[in-house]
Amino acid sequence: MKTNQAFTILSNAGGIRAARIITENNKKLSRFRVWRMARMLRRGVPVAKIIGQKWFYGLRFFTNKYTLDPRPDTETLVSAVIADCGAGRAPRILDLGTGTGCIIISLVKNIHGAHGVAVDLSRGALRVARKNISLHGVNDLISTRRASFDDKIKFDNQFDVIVSNPPYIARGDTRVDDGATHDPQMALYAAHDGYAAYESIARNARDWMRRDGHIYLEIGIDMGARVREIFTSAGWTFVRAEQDLSQIERVLVFSK
């Protein structure tokens, strides 16, 4: 099928922007694939899930049904860590709930000497993370572990930096967009009104961090006060908050 024909069909199904991204990433499209993609667009499947990739912090990442698609809001977390890691530091990083691996890979690619461990409970997500680790040539710098936030994980060494974009949506939250219905539920939803993962991390992560280390957490809208309370009650010290490009409080930083 000619590109202009495919563009018209896909544009009618999901809009001009979706059609442009798909056709730019697929130079040869059969009629069957075009109609299949058009049906997916009509069902609200995100473009990233259709083409199997998403750009994040200037890097391309594979994504699929087992992973949360990288989102621009999460770049706020990456920027906060990079800003704190000055010259001469070679931080050891722990990424809890790594998904595609976009956070820890972006950090390792942008911080000289950075290395660490990516943790996820989902076997499917870890396969994607390993694929992205290989894609970006950081196999020697990032290892993976299968575990949950509640596991008392044993590591050979403690970490300078811990990062996490944990599941934080309460079940029944009407603010979830249609695209999120195609992401894995375990990466989105958490018990205790969305705070269960934060409670587990606050309880366990102190054992994984060096004395002068910091933890960086992505949070949902209006969750800041409660997450601060969870962590300070567990003995953490609040350092600062970071806002995303929409001026929404998006990242909280704590020290041990």
PEZI-V678055 format. One line per field, one symbol per residue. ss: DSSP state (h for helix, s for strand, l for the rest). phi: phi as a letter, one per 40 degrees, with the letter a starting at -180 (. if undefined). psi: psi as a letter, one per 40 degrees, with the letter a starting at -180 (. if undefined). A space follows every 50 residues. Layout:
BEGIN
ss=???
phi=???
psi=???
END
This chain:
BEGIN
ss=llhhhhhhhhhhhhlhhhhhhhhhhlllllhhhhhhhhhhhhllllhhhh hlssssllsssslllllllllhhhhhhhhhhhhhlllllllsssssllll lhhhhhhhhhllllssssssllhhhhhhhhhhhhhllllllsssssllll llllllllssssssllllsllllllllhhhhhllhhhhslhhhhlhhhhh hhhhhhhhsssssssssslllllhhhhhhhhhhlllssssssslllllss sssssl
phi=.cdccccccccccbhccccccccccbcbbcdccccccccccccgccddcc cgaacafgbcbcaaccbccdbddccccccccdccbccgcbccbbbcgcgc gccccccccbbcgcaibbbaccccccccdcccccdcgbdcbbbbbcabcc cccbbcbcbcbbbabccacccgcccccccccccccccbbbcfggbccccc cccbccccbcdccbbbbcbccgcdcccdcdcccchcbcbabbccccgbcb bbbbbc
psi=hidddddddddddeidddddddddegdhhiddddddddddddeehidddd efiiihfeihhiiaeeihhhiddedddddddddegaieigihhhhhfdbe edddddddeehheiiahhhidhdddddddddddddeffdedhiiihiide hghhidiiidhhihgihehhheheehiddeeeihdeediiiffeeddddd ddddedeeiideiihhhiiihfeddddddddddeeihhdiihiaeefhhd hhhii.
END
